[in-house]
Amino acid sequence: MAPKRLLFGTDGIRGKANVAPMTAEIALKLGQAAGLRFTRGAHRHRVVIGKDTRLSGYLIEPALVAGFVGAGMDVVLVGPLPTPAIAMLTRSLRADLGVMISASHNPYEDNGIKLFGPDGFKLSDATEAEIEAMIDSDLSDQLAVSSKLGRASRLDDAAGRYIEVSKASFPRGLRLDGLKIVVDCAHGAAYKVAPTVLWELGAEVVSVGVKPDGFNINRGCGSTEPGFLSAEVLRTGAQLGIALDGDADRLILVDEHGRIIDGDQVLAVIARGWQALGRLTGGGVVATVMSNLGLERYLASIGLALHRTKVGDRYVVERMRAGGFNVGGEQSGHMILTDYATTGDGLLAALQVLAVLVEDGRPASEALRVFQPLPQVLKSVRFTGSSPLDQPRVKAEIAAAETELARFGRLLIRKSGTEPVIRVMAEGEDEALVHRIVDDLCGCIATAAMALAAE
């Protein structure tokens, strides 16, 4: 049995910058451990390192470089690029490992480290646990001797490579001419590449969230703040809005009326389109427990199954690989299209949706809303210390709520894998009931959390 993971969560290591575990010291040890773990033979080993636009990237990146160089690995630095670009470059350059420094949709104060294997896929839980065990051990006698240290260099055309791969995913013969698109890059990793791809494919591009200063990533913009994009779409009269997050591995769309199109609708649109073209594999789509029942019912109506996993795009990918599926994703906007990428890619998913929009000819408000979602409410309760979910009062309230929703919907309560919060989600045909259940449960959990914190 692999050792338990403590540093790694559902999406790599994440935390407040310059506070454990997101310190230069731990980054150095991680570089050493991961470098040794992925040393596989006598060839010259290589790791690709990318980042988003957070100020703390300047802290974490050189520490990782020192660790990998000390383990005998050459380092290829590519600067700010989307997470999926790092996965792509890891394979393209035949590297032994890929690293993305990003806390995704979190504010600038946080940062994170995501690792990709030589196949471009995120590491398994077991491999991450092995690396953690190595971090906690003495590696000094395994590090490279002076003559075997690695070197660091910069790949100047990294962005251009990703741009060309992205454009190649758009159906041959189609163009975006005549479409006005607002793209919100969240002042993050895609601030250069996303507008370039859309413009080179013919669109009239309105670029926002493209002036990173180290502090403004995800601030009031991006996929977690779609109101900003909605306002820009209405202001400019655009046909579609695309909001990416800090590392561009997810997207949220906005139609011409400024209304949000979430990841479930995107999944449905792509699945239906690929099914019609005979491209969909596995007989269905993979999503998480968060996806709306409306999506599940719609897919069933067109002969497709929805296979659910626990929350986290890594688990979606694992299920896709095991079952031979090529379309999967999360309601939050992570879209995994394994015909093109090994991890979530907001830009590639947007291009597939745009292809549908171009061929359909109808406005986004009609072409990209293919099912009616059930009322769904999701709220979060922040806590410190031990989880309030273990308290008897909370357990009793949850059991009562599950009984009340049993025939008309469902309830999902989980601890976040990236933040100290508890997510409470309910959905069902009775919207008032759903709201009441979520509000009551959040109140109960918050009260229990405060009591625990006071002890």
C-alpha positions as CSV (number, residue, x, y, z in Angstrom):
1,M,0.0,0.0,0.0
2,A,1.3,3.4,-1.0
3,P,2.0,5.9,1.8
4,K,-0.6,8.5,2.6
5,R,-0.5,11.8,0.8
6,L,-0.3,14.9,3.0
7,L,1.1,17.6,0.8
8,F,-0.8,16.7,-2.3
9,G,-4.5,17.5,-2.7
10,T,-6.9,16.9,-5.5
11,D,-4.9,19.1,-7.8
12,G,-1.2,19.0,-6.8
13,I,0.2,21.0,-3.8
14,R,-1.5,24.3,-3.0
15,G,-1.4,26.9,-0.3
16,K,-0.6,30.4,0.7
17,A,2.6,31.6,-0.9
18,N,5.7,31.6,1.4
19,V,3.8,29.6,4.1
20,A,4.1,25.9,4.3
21,P,3.6,23.9,2.2
22,M,4.0,26.6,-0.5
23,T,7.6,27.6,0.5
24,A,10.9,27.7,-1.4
25,E,12.2,25.0,1.0
26,I,9.5,22.5,0.1
27,A,9.7,23.4,-3.6
28,L,13.4,22.7,-3.5
29,K,12.8,19.3,-1.8
30,L,10.0,18.5,-4.2
31,G,12.3,19.2,-7.2
32,Q,14.9,16.9,-5.7
33,A,12.4,14.1,-4.9
34,A,10.4,14.3,-8.2
35,G,13.7,14.5,-10.2
36,L,15.0,11.4,-8.6
37,R,11.7,9.6,-8.9
38,F,11.6,10.2,-12.6
39,T,15.2,9.4,-13.4
40,R,14.7,6.4,-15.6
41,G,18.0,5.3,-17.3
42,A,21.2,6.7,-18.6
43,H,19.8,9.4,-20.9
44,R,19.9,13.1,-20.2
45,H,16.8,13.8,-18.2
46,R,14.6,16.9,-18.7
47,V,11.8,18.7,-16.9
48,V,9.5,21.4,-18.4
49,I,8.5,24.1,-15.9
50,G,5.7,26.7,-16.6
51,K,3.8,29.1,-14.4
52,D,1.0,31.6,-14.3
53,T,1.4,35.3,-13.5
54,R,1.4,35.3,-9.7
55,L,4.1,37.3,-8.0
56,S,5.1,34.2,-6.0
57,G,6.1,32.4,-9.1
58,Y,9.4,34.2,-8.7
59,L,9.8,32.5,-5.4
60,I,8.7,28.9,-6.3
61,E,10.2,28.6,-9.8
62,P,13.9,29.1,-8.9
63,A,13.5,26.8,-5.9
64,L,12.1,24.0,-8.1
65,V,14.9,24.7,-10.7
66,A,17.5,24.3,-8.0
67,G,16.0,21.0,-6.8
68,F,15.8,19.5,-10.3
69,V,19.3,20.6,-11.2
70,G,20.6,19.1,-8.0
71,A,18.9,15.8,-8.9
72,G,20.7,15.9,-12.3
73,M,17.8,17.0,-14.5
74,D,18.0,19.6,-17.2
75,V,15.3,22.3,-16.8
76,V,13.4,23.9,-19.7
77,L,11.7,27.1,-18.6
78,V,8.7,28.3,-20.7
79,G,7.4,31.2,-18.6
80,P,3.6,32.0,-18.3
81,L,1.6,29.5,-20.3
82,P,-1.6,27.6,-19.6
83,T,-1.5,24.3,-17.7
84,P,-2.5,22.2,-20.7
85,A,0.4,23.8,-22.7
86,I,2.8,22.4,-20.1
87,A,1.2,18.9,-20.4
88,M,1.5,19.2,-24.2
89,L,5.1,20.4,-24.2
90,T,6.1,17.6,-21.8
91,R,5.1,15.1,-24.4
92,S,6.3,17.1,-27.4
93,L,9.8,17.6,-26.0
94,R,10.0,14.0,-24.7
95,A,10.6,15.3,-21.2
96,D,10.6,13.1,-18.2
97,L,8.4,15.4,-16.2
98,G,6.3,18.6,-16.5
99,V,5.6,21.1,-13.7
100,M,3.0,23.9,-13.6
101,I,3.3,26.6,-10.9
102,S,-0.3,27.8,-10.4
103,A,-3.1,27.9,-7.9
104,S,-5.6,27.9,-10.8
105,H,-8.7,30.0,-9.9
106,N,-7.4,31.0,-6.4
107,P,-6.4,34.6,-5.6
108,Y,-2.8,35.8,-6.1
109,E,-1.9,35.1,-2.4
110,D,-2.0,31.4,-3.1
111,N,0.1,29.3,-5.4
112,G,0.4,25.6,-6.3
113,I,2.5,23.0,-8.0
114,K,1.1,20.5,-10.5
115,L,3.1,17.6,-11.8
116,F,2.7,15.7,-15.1
117,G,4.4,12.5,-16.1
118,P,6.2,11.9,-19.4
119,D,2.8,10.9,-21.0
120,G,1.4,14.4,-20.2
121,F,-1.1,13.1,-17.7
122,K,-1.2,14.2,-14.0
123,L,0.5,11.8,-11.6
124,S,-1.5,9.2,-9.8
125,D,-2.2,9.4,-6.1
126,A,0.2,6.5,-5.5
127,T,3.1,8.3,-7.3
128,E,2.4,11.5,-5.5
129,A,2.5,9.6,-2.2
130,E,5.9,8.1,-3.2
131,I,7.3,11.6,-3.9
132,E,6.0,12.8,-0.5
133,A,7.8,10.0,1.2
134,M,11.0,10.9,-0.5
135,I,10.6,14.6,0.5
136,D,10.4,13.5,4.1
137,S,13.6,11.4,3.8
138,D,17.3,12.3,3.5
139,L,18.1,12.4,-0.2
140,S,21.6,13.9,0.1
141,D,23.4,10.7,-0.9
142,Q,21.2,10.3,-4.0
143,L,21.7,13.7,-5.5
144,A,23.9,14.4,-8.5
145,V,27.7,14.7,-8.1
146,S,29.1,18.0,-9.3
147,S,29.9,16.8,-12.8
148,K,26.3,15.5,-13.3
149,L,24.3,18.5,-12.3
150,G,21.6,19.6,-14.6
151,R,21.4,22.8,-16.6
152,A,18.5,25.4,-17.0
153,S,17.5,27.0,-20.3
154,R,14.6,28.9,-21.7
155,L,12.4,27.7,-24.6
156,D,11.6,30.9,-26.6
157,D,9.0,29.4,-29.0
158,A,6.9,27.6,-26.4
159,A,3.9,29.9,-26.8
160,G,4.0,29.5,-30.5
161,R,4.0,25.7,-30.3
162,Y,0.9,25.8,-28.1
163,I,-0.8,28.3,-30.4
164,E,-0.3,26.1,-33.4
165,V,-1.5,23.0,-31.6
166,S,-4.6,24.8,-30.5
167,K,-5.4,26.1,-34.0
168,A,-5.0,22.6,-35.4
169,S,-7.8,21.4,-33.2
170,F,-10.3,23.6,-34.9
171,P,-12.1,21.8,-37.8
172,R,-10.4,22.2,-41.1
173,G,-12.3,24.5,-43.5
174,L,-14.1,26.5,-40.8
175,R,-13.3,30.0,-39.8
176,L,-14.4,32.5,-37.1
177,D,-14.8,35.3,-39.6
178,G,-17.7,37.6,-38.7
179,L,-17.8,36.6,-35.0
180,K,-17.1,39.1,-32.3
181,I,-15.8,37.3,-29.2
182,V,-14.8,38.7,-25.8
183,V,-12.1,36.6,-24.2
184,D,-11.4,37.2,-20.5
185,C,-8.0,35.7,-19.6
186,A,-8.2,36.5,-15.8
187,H,-4.9,38.3,-16.0
188,G,-3.5,34.8,-16.0
189,A,-1.4,32.3,-18.0
190,A,-3.3,32.6,-21.3
191,Y,-3.2,36.4,-21.5
192,K,-1.1,36.2,-24.7
193,V,-2.0,32.9,-26.3
194,A,-5.8,32.8,-26.1
195,P,-6.5,36.1,-27.9
196,T,-3.8,35.2,-30.5
197,V,-5.5,31.9,-31.4
198,L,-8.9,33.4,-31.7
199,W,-7.7,36.3,-33.9
200,E,-5.6,34.1,-36.2
201,L,-8.7,31.9,-36.8
202,G,-10.5,35.0,-38.0
203,A,-12.5,36.3,-35.1
204,E,-12.9,40.0,-34.0
205,V,-11.4,39.7,-30.5
206,V,-12.1,41.9,-27.5
207,S,-9.4,41.0,-25.0
208,V,-9.9,41.7,-21.3
209,G,-8.0,40.4,-18.3
210,V,-4.7,40.6,-20.3
211,K,-2.7,43.0,-18.1
212,P,-1.2,40.9,-15.3
213,D,0.8,42.7,-12.6
214,G,1.5,39.8,-10.2
215,F,-1.4,40.7,-8.0
216,N,-4.6,40.9,-10.1
217,I,-4.9,37.3,-11.3
218,N,-8.6,36.1,-11.0
219,R,-9.5,39.4,-9.3
220,G,-13.0,40.4,-10.3
221,C,-12.6,38.5,-13.6
222,G,-12.1,35.1,-15.1
223,S,-14.2,32.0,-15.0
224,T,-15.0,32.3,-11.3
225,E,-16.3,35.9,-11.7
226,P,-18.3,35.7,-15.0
227,G,-20.3,38.8,-14.2
228,F,-17.4,40.9,-15.6
229,L,-17.4,39.0,-18.9
230,S,-21.2,39.3,-19.1
231,A,-21.0,43.1,-18.8
232,E,-18.3,43.2,-21.5
233,V,-20.3,41.0,-23.9
234,L,-23.3,43.3,-23.5
235,R,-21.2,46.5,-23.8
236,T,-19.4,45.4,-27.0
237,G,-22.3,43.6,-28.7
238,A,-20.3,40.4,-29.0
239,Q,-21.8,37.0,-30.1
240,L,-20.0,35.1,-27.4
241,G,-17.9,35.5,-24.3
242,I,-15.1,33.1,-23.1
243,A,-13.8,33.3,-19.5
244,L,-10.7,31.4,-18.6
245,D,-9.3,30.9,-15.1
246,G,-5.8,31.7,-13.9
247,D,-4.1,28.8,-15.6
248,A,-6.6,28.4,-18.4
249,D,-7.5,24.8,-17.7
250,R,-11.2,25.7,-17.4
251,L,-13.7,28.0,-19.1
252,I,-17.2,29.5,-18.6
253,L,-19.1,30.9,-21.6
254,V,-21.5,33.8,-21.9
255,D,-24.1,34.1,-24.6
256,E,-25.0,37.2,-26.6
257,H,-27.5,38.2,-23.9
258,G,-24.8,38.0,-21.1
259,R,-26.2,34.8,-19.7
260,I,-23.8,32.1,-18.4
261,I,-23.3,28.8,-20.1
262,D,-21.6,26.4,-17.7
263,G,-19.5,23.3,-18.1
264,D,-22.5,21.0,-18.1
265,Q,-24.0,22.7,-21.2
266,V,-20.5,22.7,-22.8
267,L,-20.3,18.9,-22.2
268,A,-23.7,18.4,-23.7
269,V,-22.9,20.5,-26.8
270,I,-19.6,18.7,-27.5
271,A,-21.0,15.3,-26.8
272,R,-24.0,15.8,-29.1
273,G,-21.7,17.2,-31.9
274,W,-19.1,14.5,-31.7
275,Q,-21.8,11.8,-31.5
276,A,-23.3,13.1,-34.8
277,L,-19.9,13.0,-36.4
278,G,-19.2,9.5,-35.1
279,R,-16.3,10.7,-33.1
280,L,-17.6,10.1,-29.6
281,T,-16.1,7.1,-27.9
282,G,-17.2,5.0,-24.9
283,G,-20.9,5.5,-25.5
284,G,-21.1,8.5,-23.1
285,V,-19.5,11.2,-21.2
286,V,-17.6,11.3,-17.9
287,A,-18.4,14.1,-15.3
288,T,-18.3,14.5,-11.6
289,V,-21.0,14.1,-8.9
290,M,-21.5,17.9,-9.2
291,S,-23.0,17.8,-12.7
292,N,-26.7,18.6,-13.0
293,L,-29.3,15.9,-13.2
294,G,-30.6,17.7,-16.2
295,L,-27.4,16.8,-18.1
296,E,-27.8,13.2,-17.1
297,R,-31.4,13.1,-18.4
298,Y,-30.5,14.9,-21.6
299,L,-27.7,12.5,-22.4
300,A,-29.9,9.5,-21.8
301,S,-32.5,11.0,-24.2
302,I,-29.9,10.9,-27.0
303,G,-28.7,7.4,-26.1
304,L,-25.6,8.4,-24.1
305,A,-24.6,7.6,-20.5
306,L,-23.2,9.9,-17.9
307,H,-20.5,8.3,-15.8
308,R,-19.8,10.2,-12.6
309,T,-16.6,10.4,-10.5
310,K,-15.6,12.3,-7.4
311,V,-14.7,15.9,-7.8
312,G,-11.4,16.7,-9.5
313,D,-10.5,16.6,-13.1
314,R,-7.7,14.0,-12.4
315,Y,-10.5,11.5,-11.4
316,V,-12.4,12.4,-14.6
317,V,-9.3,11.6,-16.7
318,E,-8.7,8.4,-14.8
319,R,-12.2,7.2,-15.6
320,M,-12.0,8.3,-19.2
321,R,-8.7,6.4,-19.7
322,A,-10.1,3.3,-18.0
323,G,-13.4,3.3,-20.0
324,G,-12.2,4.6,-23.4
325,F,-14.1,7.9,-23.3
326,N,-12.8,10.9,-25.2
327,V,-15.1,13.6,-23.7
328,G,-15.3,14.5,-20.0
329,G,-15.4,17.4,-17.7
330,E,-16.7,19.3,-14.7
331,Q,-19.6,21.7,-14.3
332,S,-17.0,24.3,-13.1
333,G,-15.6,24.3,-16.7
334,H,-12.8,21.8,-16.8
335,M,-13.1,20.1,-20.1
336,I,-11.0,17.1,-21.1
337,L,-11.0,16.2,-24.7
338,T,-8.4,13.4,-25.0
339,D,-8.4,13.5,-28.8
340,Y,-6.4,16.7,-28.3
341,A,-5.1,17.1,-24.7
342,T,-4.3,15.0,-21.6
343,T,-5.7,17.5,-19.2
344,G,-8.4,20.2,-19.0
345,D,-8.0,22.9,-21.6
346,G,-10.3,25.9,-21.6
347,L,-9.2,27.2,-25.0
348,L,-9.5,23.9,-26.8
349,A,-12.9,23.4,-25.4
350,A,-14.0,26.9,-26.5
351,L,-12.8,26.1,-30.0
352,Q,-14.9,23.0,-30.2
353,V,-18.0,25.0,-29.0
354,L,-17.2,27.7,-31.5
355,A,-17.1,25.1,-34.3
356,V,-20.6,24.1,-33.3
357,L,-21.7,27.7,-33.3
358,V,-20.3,28.4,-36.7
359,E,-21.9,25.4,-38.3
360,D,-25.3,25.8,-36.5
361,G,-25.8,29.4,-37.5
362,R,-28.1,30.2,-34.6
363,P,-27.1,32.6,-31.8
364,A,-25.3,31.2,-28.8
365,S,-28.4,31.5,-26.6
366,E,-30.1,28.9,-28.8
367,A,-27.3,26.7,-30.1
368,L,-25.5,26.3,-26.8
369,R,-28.4,25.6,-24.5
370,V,-29.4,22.0,-25.2
371,F,-31.1,21.0,-21.9
372,Q,-33.0,22.6,-19.0
373,P,-31.0,22.2,-15.8
374,L,-32.8,21.3,-12.6
375,P,-32.6,23.9,-9.8
376,Q,-29.3,23.5,-8.1
377,V,-27.8,25.4,-5.2
378,L,-24.1,25.3,-4.2
379,K,-22.7,27.1,-1.1
380,S,-19.5,26.9,0.8
381,V,-18.8,27.0,4.6
382,R,-15.3,27.9,5.7
383,F,-13.8,26.2,8.7
384,T,-10.6,25.9,10.7
385,G,-9.2,22.9,12.5
386,S,-11.2,19.6,12.5
387,S,-14.1,19.0,10.2
388,P,-17.6,19.9,11.6
389,L,-19.0,17.1,9.4
390,D,-18.1,14.6,12.2
391,Q,-20.4,16.3,14.7
392,P,-23.6,14.4,15.7
393,R,-25.9,17.4,15.1
394,V,-24.5,17.9,11.6
395,K,-24.8,14.2,10.8
396,A,-28.4,14.2,11.9
397,E,-29.3,17.3,9.8
398,I,-27.6,15.8,6.7
399,A,-29.6,12.5,7.2
400,A,-32.8,14.4,7.5
401,A,-32.1,16.5,4.4
402,E,-31.2,13.4,2.4
403,T,-34.5,11.8,3.3
404,E,-36.5,14.9,2.3
405,L,-34.8,15.1,-1.1
406,A,-34.7,11.4,-1.8
407,R,-37.5,11.2,-4.3
408,F,-37.1,14.6,-6.0
409,G,-33.4,15.3,-6.2
410,R,-30.1,14.7,-4.5
411,L,-27.7,16.2,-1.9
412,L,-23.9,16.3,-2.0
413,I,-21.7,17.5,0.8
414,R,-17.9,17.3,0.6
415,K,-14.7,18.9,1.9
416,S,-12.8,20.8,-0.8
417,G,-9.5,19.3,-1.8
418,T,-7.9,22.7,-2.3
419,E,-9.4,25.0,0.3
420,P,-10.5,24.7,4.0
421,V,-14.2,24.8,3.0
422,I,-17.1,22.4,3.0
423,R,-19.3,22.4,-0.2
424,V,-23.0,21.9,0.2
425,M,-24.9,21.2,-3.0
426,A,-28.5,20.2,-3.5
427,E,-30.7,19.9,-6.6
428,G,-34.2,18.9,-7.3
429,E,-37.4,19.8,-9.0
430,D,-38.6,22.0,-6.1
431,E,-36.4,25.1,-6.2
432,A,-37.7,26.5,-2.9
433,L,-37.0,23.2,-1.1
434,V,-33.5,23.1,-2.5
435,H,-32.7,26.6,-1.3
436,R,-34.1,25.9,2.2
437,I,-32.2,22.7,2.6
438,V,-28.9,24.2,1.6
439,D,-29.4,27.3,3.8
440,D,-30.3,25.2,6.8
441,L,-27.4,22.8,6.3
442,C,-24.9,25.7,5.9
443,G,-26.2,27.3,9.0
444,C,-25.8,24.1,11.0
445,I,-22.3,23.4,9.7
446,A,-21.2,27.0,10.3
447,T,-22.5,26.8,13.9
448,A,-20.6,23.5,14.5
449,A,-17.5,25.0,12.9
450,M,-17.5,28.0,15.2
451,A,-18.1,25.8,18.3
452,L,-15.1,23.6,17.3
453,A,-12.9,26.6,16.7
454,A,-13.7,28.0,20.2
455,E,-12.7,24.8,21.9
